[in-house]
């Protein structure tokens, strides 16, 4: 799967777009919004979830941070390829509809 295969949905809170990809144990959230790191510059931010909890993942996020921002489309593709290598699970696009609840749980 590459960036071009992502199925983005519009979001209202925050205002922007988001795709969610399942890698078995991990779910990768890719966002571009008015509050995401790099969103105003047309770049993307990712976060990795396990069981609805935002986590750090070495090689994907930096130590002490649960998100990775200011990413180009090719950088997002590289992260998806790393997650495939970590999990050996084919990525599957999933609906974003539940993510507002997950984001609120993570940040409030």
Secondary structure, DSSP 4 states (H G I P E B T S, - for coil): --GGG---EEEETTEEEEEEEEETTEEEEEEEESSSTTGGGT-EEEEEEETTEEE--BTTB-TT-SEEEEE-HHHHHHHHHHHHHHH----EEE--TTHHHHHHHHH-
